[in-house]
Amino acid sequence: MDTYDVAVIGGGVHGLFSAYAIALRGKKVIVCEQFEFGHLRGSSHGPAKIHHLSFPDPDYVKLAMNALSLWQKIEDEAQVDLIETNGCVDHGSASTISTLVKAMDTHGIASEVLDRSEAKYRWPNLEFDESVVFHPGGGRIYSRATLTALHGLCINLGVEMREFFEVKNMFDDRDGAKILEGERESIKASVVVSCAGAWTGELLEGVLDIPKPKVSQEQYLYFTSRDPGAIWPNIYHHGEVTYYCKEAPGVGIQVGGVRQGTYIERIEDRDFVIDPLVAIQVCDYAEKFMPGLDPHPTSSETCIASFSKNGDFIVDRVGNLVVVQACQQMGFTFSPIIGKYAADLATESQFSQLRFRLP
Ligand SMILES: Cc1cc2nc3c(=O)[nH]c(=O)nc-3n(C[C@H](O)[C@H](O)[C@H](O)COP(=O)(O)OP(=O)(O)OC[C@H]3O[C@@H](n4cnc5c(N)ncnc54)[C@H](O)[C@@H]3O)c2cc1C
């Protein structure tokens, strides 16, 4: 049986960043991915994700700042542009925006508060809610390019990248290592890092007694700009539903809602079908707040999201198992630092972030 220092389950962004960070520490690592790398069935696919620093909780602002410096490092390593700092606009009620500003101020993040008419003057293609804040340090991450770059960096470090290896079962052997059983083969690893995203509940059933994350199928639509030269900032509009918008170069302007999708009990219940009612809500929203868009969507996509009970990420270790669960529909931003924490736990058993421990 092949043996490894560390086996990472899941080839999404968290699995790849974790594998990379662990391999950098000289460990023999394998990544087990049930589908092909870069598949469209999880959370990490798609051309672009928003990177922002505007969180209501100052701890997350700090974490996003720390992640940003690691993003710059990984770009240098891979010699490819992965993150573009083209600014982020948040708008909503005055109290919501003031909370975001306060949290950013705590960590010295430059931001500019605008009223509705000032914002409209700057971005005539948009309509705004009561209060607006722009932080130039936000931006977008080229997510597909990130997965490709990390895959290459892992291979360069000798990580074994195994696709179509679904871990069906895992248990401890007599030496205290873990055996991972797939359909046709088994492997052995001293430490396992679970980065199974929305599959975490199913993967760890009977292995570790932890609260199952809530899983939903989310969706977003792509629109085109009426004015091809218009500037589309990255946007979060905090309302009853929080809507986001980002331009994915060459694809269109992506608009979707946070936690607007349907919760599913088991991941097999996911159907990849666009919910027409939600699509209508997104189109209505775009028509009202994004008059610079042609309101007829050109394409759409589904994406699976997972949410912990208390809203925090999970990065913790129990025995020889490290558990990473960091979606909350905002986890890509933090992925390099989450990967570092997973590597700390896998190699040194260091609990660097008490906040992210399992309940
Ligand atoms: C609609 C939507 C929009 C988002 N927008 C943003 C954004 O703008 N900014 C941002 O920062 N974040 C955003 N996010 C969040 C971000 O996409 C996620 O936090 C991140 O992609 C999670 O990565 P992951 O590696 O944990 O999960 P995944 O990418 O789902 O990877 C998990 C992997 O584990 C594999 N796997 C599972 N079980 C097994 C098994 N038993 N054996 C082998 N392999 C297994 C799966 O096949 C999968 O490839 C968004 C999320 C959604 C859903």
The ligand as a Tripos MOL2 file, in Angstrom:
@<TRIPOS>MOLECULE
LIG
   53    58     1     0     0
SMALL
NO_CHARGES

@<TRIPOS>ATOM
      1 C1        -22.1310   30.9180   -5.5560 C.3       1 LIG1
      2 C2        -20.8550   31.1000   -4.8050 C.ar      1 LIG1
      3 C3        -20.1440   32.2720   -4.9610 C.ar      1 LIG1
      4 C4        -18.9520   32.4780   -4.2430 C.ar      1 LIG1
      5 N1        -18.2860   33.6470   -4.4020 N.ar      1 LIG1
      6 C5        -17.1830   33.8800   -3.6760 C.ar      1 LIG1
      7 C6        -16.4880   35.1200   -3.8170 C.ar      1 LIG1
      8 O1        -16.8580   35.9800   -4.6280 O.2       1 LIG1
      9 N2        -15.3850   35.3200   -3.0380 N.ar      1 LIG1
     10 C7        -14.9330   34.3800   -2.1740 C.ar      1 LIG1
     11 O2        -13.9410   34.6290   -1.4960 O.2       1 LIG1
     12 N3        -15.5580   33.1920   -2.0280 N.ar      1 LIG1
     13 C8        -16.6730   32.9220   -2.7540 C.ar      1 LIG1
     14 N4        -17.3120   31.7350   -2.6310 N.ar      1 LIG1
     15 C9        -16.7880   30.7290   -1.6850 C.3       1 LIG1
     16 C10       -15.6830   29.8790   -2.3030 C.3       1 LIG1
     17 O3        -16.0370   29.4970   -3.5930 O.3       1 LIG1
     18 C11       -15.4810   28.6590   -1.4040 C.3       1 LIG1
     19 O4        -15.2010   29.0890   -0.0970 O.3       1 LIG1
     20 C12       -14.3280   27.7640   -1.8450 C.3       1 LIG1
     21 O5        -14.3650   27.5340   -3.2230 O.3       1 LIG1
     22 C13       -14.4060   26.4440   -1.0810 C.3       1 LIG1
     23 O6        -13.3780   25.6100   -1.5560 O.3       1 LIG1
     24 P1        -13.2300   24.1220   -1.0420 P.3       1 LIG1
     25 O7        -11.9380   23.6450   -1.5390 O.co2     1 LIG1
     26 O8        -13.5090   24.0590    0.4200 O.co2     1 LIG1
     27 O9        -14.4720   23.3430   -1.6920 O.3       1 LIG1
     28 P2        -14.6040   22.6980   -3.1560 P.3       1 LIG1
     29 O10       -14.0980   23.6040   -4.1830 O.co2     1 LIG1
     30 O11       -16.0170   22.2550   -3.2970 O.co2     1 LIG1
     31 O12       -13.6610   21.4570   -3.0920 O.3       1 LIG1
     32 C14       -13.9660   20.3030   -2.3590 C.3       1 LIG1
     33 C15       -13.4300   19.1510   -3.1710 C.3       1 LIG1
     34 O13       -13.4580   17.9570   -2.3980 O.3       1 LIG1
     35 C16       -13.7370   16.8910   -3.2960 C.3       1 LIG1
     36 N5        -14.2330   15.7640   -2.4880 N.ar      1 LIG1
     37 C17       -15.2960   15.7770   -1.6660 C.ar      1 LIG1
     38 N6        -15.4580   14.5700   -1.0760 N.ar      1 LIG1
     39 C18       -14.4550   13.7830   -1.5490 C.ar      1 LIG1
     40 C19       -14.0930   12.4200   -1.3260 C.ar      1 LIG1
     41 N7        -14.8050   11.6150   -0.5080 N.pl3     1 LIG1
     42 N8        -13.0000   11.9310   -1.9580 N.ar      1 LIG1
     43 C20       -12.2590   12.7280   -2.7900 C.ar      1 LIG1
     44 N9        -12.5910   14.0200   -3.0570 N.ar      1 LIG1
     45 C21       -13.6680   14.5400   -2.4340 C.ar      1 LIG1
     46 C22       -14.7930   17.4870   -4.2030 C.3       1 LIG1
     47 O14       -14.9670   16.7630   -5.4010 O.3       1 LIG1
     48 C23       -14.2570   18.8900   -4.4140 C.3       1 LIG1
     49 O15       -13.4350   18.9640   -5.5530 O.3       1 LIG1
     50 C24       -18.4880   31.4840   -3.3480 C.ar      1 LIG1
     51 C25       -19.1850   30.2910   -3.2100 C.ar      1 LIG1
     52 C26       -20.3660   30.0760   -3.9310 C.ar      1 LIG1
     53 C27       -21.0970   28.7980   -3.7520 C.3       1 LIG1
@<TRIPOS>BOND
     1     1     2 1
     2     2     3 ar
     3     2    52 ar
     4     3     4 ar
     5     4     5 ar
     6     4    50 ar
     7     5     6 ar
     8     6     7 ar
     9     6    13 1
    10     7     8 2
    11     7     9 ar
    12     9    10 ar
    13    10    11 2
    14    10    12 ar
    15    12    13 ar
    16    13    14 ar
    17    14    15 1
    18    14    50 ar
    19    15    16 1
    20    16    17 1
    21    16    18 1
    22    18    19 1
    23    18    20 1
    24    20    21 1
    25    20    22 1
    26    22    23 1
    27    23    24 1
    28    24    25 2
    29    24    26 1
    30    24    27 1
    31    27    28 1
    32    28    29 2
    33    28    30 1
    34    28    31 1
    35    31    32 1
    36    32    33 1
    37    33    34 1
    38    33    48 1
    39    34    35 1
    40    35    36 1
    41    35    46 1
    42    36    37 ar
    43    36    45 ar
    44    37    38 ar
    45    38    39 ar
    46    39    40 ar
    47    39    45 ar
    48    40    41 1
    49    40    42 ar
    50    42    43 ar
    51    43    44 ar
    52    44    45 ar
    53    46    47 1
    54    46    48 1
    55    48    49 1
    56    50    51 ar
    57    51    52 ar
    58    52    53 1
@<TRIPOS>SUBSTRUCTURE
     1 LIG1         1 GROUP 0 **** ****
